[in-house]
Amino acid sequence: MSSPLRSLFWLALALSVGAAVSLGVTRFAYALLLPGMRADLGWSYTLAGGMNTANAVGYLLGALAMPALMRRVSPAVLLWMGSLLAALFMGLCGFFTDATVLLLQRLLAGVASALVFVAGGLLAARLGSRSPAQAGLLLGVYYGGTGLGITLSALLVPWVLDAFADHTHNWRFAWWALALLCFAATALLRWPARVMVQWEQMPATALATDAPASVVFGWRVFGFALAGYCLFGVGYIGYMTFAVALLRAQGVSALAVTVFYGLLGLAVVASSRIWAGLLNRHQGGGAMARLNALLGLAVLLPAVTQSFAVVVVSGLMFGGVFLSIVASSTALVRHNLPPSAWATGISAFTVVFAAGQIVGPTLVGWIADGAGGLERGLLVSALALWLGAVLAWRQHPLVHEVPAVRS
């Protein structure tokens, strides 16, 4: 690896701490807390899923605000400040038991996580412009940081729950531990934020891209990819919200759950290398379509079998794919739009992603409260992902496909 590329890689890795906070901890760690909170507070699956729906509503609000915010505040600053706010709101969740207040906390954490994730995605795309041959890898490294957050949560939350098992509402100690983890990550983000503040002053014409400068973002021309990405949001979040609850309902031990969730997170980290070439090759919706189809299969497996070995395969497959779909949306924007339109394009995909996530948890929870249980809810999630694959496949590039650049 050359010295310039090594520097870009380390910056992408540092930025990935933001992805760890915004999704890996702020959103996905809740799945580890859900079974205990539901049993302790007497929640239905619908209300339990509603907590992640509230988080997704906040994420949508944050994504909608990003274009206006980025006209006034540097994305690097938004990255760091959003991470700090996410840590604060995570910690506050440990002080309340009222469902309404917890819903509000989850919503505010969602707003903060959107600031982190969108700003980080934009900065990662700018890193990719400095080395087009490795752009897919650099994007994957950033989004793969979510897996680091998932793995750390899988190790931390069960240990805290066990350590404070004799305390009333022991789950609150897990919220506080996760908040401390987010504060530590926020401190680490200061370095890439400081470095990239200077890069943001570079004129857009100095950044490499396949798109002509006259191309602008349009909702209609990206319609199929946006629709496919929305259905990805609907489909994947049901798995991430309820997979642990399903395993616990099937009698799987706490240690086995930790192994399952930890391996899922490690697979997310590894996915940056697995799919880098695919993200570089496809300038249309081909990458998103293929990955959506694979993810649908991963979501289906726990719905049709209780074999723990198969469930582990499902988790590895899911972890190895789902954040690469997020990276595929950023790659699509980077391939087809000039740098001046990247913020608008990434924000638009984040908006539809958030809209899908609003529907997914409550829909799966509502189905799970009925006769079909969580298995039927995951089946609906898989169908949403496969429909998203069909729609994304119809997305054509705005520029002509070119062979992948090889390093």
N, C-alpha and C positions, 0 to 999 in steps of 0.2 A: 504494500500500500504506500503510495507516494506521500510526501510530507503534506502538501495541500489537502489531499483527500483524507489523510489521517486527521487533520484539523477539523474538516467538515464532519467527519464521523464522530469525533468527540463532542462537537457542538450539538449534533443531532441526538447523541446519547444524553447529553445534559438536558436538552429540551424535552426528552422523553419522560423526564421526571414530572413534567407538567401533565402529560397524558396519564401517568400513574396516579396523580392526584385527582384529575377531573373525572376520569371514568373508573380506573382500577380501584380506587378507594371510595371516592365520594358517591359513586353510584353502585358499583358491583359488590362492595363489602356488605351492603345491606342484606344480600341473599344469605349470608352467614348468620345474621342477626334475626332474620325473619322468623324461623321456627320458634326460637325462644321468646321473642316479643309477642308473637301470635298466641302462644300458649299462656304466657303470663298476663297479657292484657285482654284475652278473650276475643281476639279479632277474627273476622271471617277472612276467607281467601280474597274476597273482593276488596276489603279494606286494606289487607296486607299488600295486595297489588297496587292499590291506590296510592300507597306511599311512594312507589317508584313512578306512578303516573304524575304525582305532584312534582317529583324531581324532574320529570321530562317536561312538564309545563314550564317550570322555571328555566330549564335548558332552552326551550323555545323562546321565552321572553328574552333571555340573554343573547341568543342568536339573532333575533330581530333587532336588538339594540346595537349589535356589533358594527354594522356599517357606519352609523352615526358616531359611535364612540371612536372608531378608528380614524375618523376625520379630525378628531380633537386630541386623541391620546395615542401615543406610540403603541403598536402591538406588543412590543417587548415589555412595556410598562404594564399593559393590560394582563399579560401573561403572569407576571409576578403578583400584581395586586389581586387578580382573580383567585390565585392559589391561596393567598393569605385569607381572603374572605371565605373560601371553601373550608379552610381549616377551622375558622371561627364558628361557622354554622354547623359543622360536624360536631364540634365540642358541645354546642348548645343542645343538641339532640339528647344528651345524657342527663339533662336537668328536668325533663318533662315526661309525663305519662299520658297526658291528655292527647287524644288522637288528632284533634283539630290543630293544636299547637305543633305537634310533630309533623303534620302535613305541611304547615307553614315553613318549618325549618327545612324540610326536604325540598320545598319549592325554592327557597332562598339559596340553598346549596346548589341546586340545579342552575340558577342564574349565574352563580360564581363559576361553576364548572364549564359553562359555555364560553365565558370570557377566556378561560385558560385554553380550552381545546381549540377554539377557532383561531385565537392568536398564535398558538403553537403550531397549528397546521399551516398557517400562512408563512410563518418563519421557516418551517421545514421545507415548504415549497421553494422559498428563496434560496435555501441551502442547495436544493437540487439543481437550481439554475446555474450554480457555479461548477457543477460537474454533471452534465446531462446524462452521461453514460452510467452514472451511479445514482441517478435521481430516485429510481424505484427503491433502492436499498436505503437511502437516507430517509425517505418518507416512511418506509417500513420500520426503521429504527425508532423514529419518533412515535409512531402509533403503537409499536410494540411495547413501549413503556407502560401501556395499560396492563400488560401481562405482569410486569414487575409489581404494580399495585395490587393485582389480584393475588399473586403468590405471597406477598408480604401479609396481606389481609388473611389469607388462608392459614398462615402460620401464627399470626398474632391473635385473631379473634377467638378461636377455640381455646387457646391457652389462657386468655384473660377470663373467658366465661368459666372455665374450670377453676381457675385460681380464686375467683370470687363467687363460687357456686353457693356459698352459705349466706350471701348478702341478698337483701330484697332487691328485686329488679337488677340482677347482676349484669344484664345486658348494657346498662348505662356505662359501666366501666370500660366496655369494649368501644363505645362511642368516644370516650375520652382518650383511650389509647390510640384510636385511629386519628383523632384530631392532632395528637402529638406527632404522629407519623407525618401528617400533612404539613405541620409547622416545620419539621425538619426538612421536608422536600422543598418547601418554599424558600428556605435559606439557600439550598443548593441551586435554585433557579436564578439567583442574583447574578451569577457569572454569565450564563448565556444571554440573559436579558441585557446586561451591560455591554457585552460584545456586540450584540446585534442592533443596539440603538444606533451605533455608527453606520452599520450597513444600510439601515433604513433611509439614510440620507442619499444613497446612491440613486442616480437617475434610472428610471425603468428601462431605458434603451440599452443600458449596460448589462442587463441580465438576459441570458440566453433562453429562448423559448421557440417552439415550433410554430406558434401562432403569429399571423401578421398583426401589426399594431392596430389595424383598422377594425379587427374583430372585437365585438363587445358581448357581454353576457346577455342572453335572452332566455326567459323561462320557457318559451315555446320551443326553441331549437334544442334545448336540453330536456324537453318534456319526458321522453321515455326513460332517460337515466334518472331524472328526479323522481318519477313514479316508482321505478324499481328500487331506488334508494329509500323511499318512504316505506315501501313494503318490507325492506330489510329491517327498518326500525321497528315495524310491527312484529316481525317474526323473531328476531334474535332476542329481544328484551324479555319475552315470556320465559325463555330458557334460562337467562341469567338471573331472573327474579325468583323462579320457582324450582330450578333443578335441585338445589340443596334441600328444599322442603320436600320434594318428591322422594329423594333418597332417604331422608329421615323418616318419612311416612312408611317407607318400605322396610324399615328396620335396620338401615345401614348405620354402622357405628360412627361416632364422632371422628375417630382416627381415619376411617375410610373416607369420610367426607373431606377431611383435610387433604388427604392424598389426592382425591379427585380434583378438588378446586386448585390445589397447588400445581398439579400437572397441567391443568387447563391454562393457568397463568404462564407457566414455562413455555407451553406451546405457542402462546401469543408472542412471547419474546422471540422465539425461533422463527416465527412466520415472516419476519422482515427479510430474512435470507431466502426463504422458500419461494416467495412470490415476487421478488424484485424484478426478475426478467419478464414476467407476465405484465406487470405494471408498466414497464418500459416499452413493451411491444405494442400494446393495444391503445390506440388513441380514441377509439369509440367505447361502446359499452360492453365489449367482449369480456374484459377482465371481471367487471362487476357481475355479469351474467353467470359466468362459470363459478365464481366464488359463492354467489347466492345459492346456486343449485347444490353445491357441496354442503353448504351450511344447512340447507333444508334436510339433507340426509342425516347430518349429525344431530339435529333437533329431534328427528323422528325416532331414533334408536331407543332412548329411554321410555318412549311411549308404547313400544311394542315388546319390550323385554325387561325383566328384572335382574338379568345377569350382570353382576357388578363388572366383570371383565369387559362386556360390551359397552356398559356405561362409561368405563374409563376410556375406551376407544372413542366413544362419542365426545367426551370432554377434550381429548387430544385433538380430534378433528375440528371441533368447534373452536378451540383456542387457536389452532393453526390457521383458521380461515377468517374469523369474524372481523378482526381489526384491519385485515388486509382489504376488506370491502370498503371500510372507511378510507383507507389509503387510496383505493381505486378511484374514489370520487375526487380526491385532491389531485391525483394524477390526471384524471380526465380534464379538470380545470386547467392544470398546468400545460397539458398538451394543446389545448384548443383556444386558450385565451392569452392575451398579452399580460405582463405583470401588473399593469394598471387595473386590470379587471379581476385579478385573482381574489381580492378581498370580497368583492361582491359575489363571485361564483362560489367560493367556499362557504360564505354565509348562507347563500340560498340552499345549498345541499344540507347544511346544518339545520336549517329551518324545517325542511321536509323530513329529515332524520328525526328531529325532535317531535314533529307531529305524529310520526309513526310510533314513537316510543310512548306517547300519551295514550294511544289506543291500546297498545299491546298488553301491558301489565293488568289493567282492569278487565280487559276482554278475557284473558286467560284465567284470571281470578274468578270472574263471574261464571265461566264455563266449569272451572274446578269445583265451585260450590254446588253444582248440579250433579246429575247421576254419572256423568262421564269422568269426573275427577280430573286431576292434573294431567293424566295421560291424554285425555281428549283435548285439553287446552294446548298441549304441545303439538298435537296433530294439526290443529288449526294454525299454529305458528309455522310449522313446516310448509303447509299449503301456501301461506302468505309469502314465504321465501321463494318458493318455486314460481309463483306468479310474478314476483319481482324479477326473477331471472329471465323470464320470457320477455318482460317489458324492457329490461336493460339491454337485452340482445338486439333490440330494434334501434338502439341509439347509434347513429352514425357519427363519425368524426366531422368536425367543422373544417379540418385540414386533412390533406391526403395522408393515409398511413404510410410510414416509411420504415425501413428495416431498423431494428434495434441497434443502437450504437454499442459497440463492444469495446471494453477497455483492454 
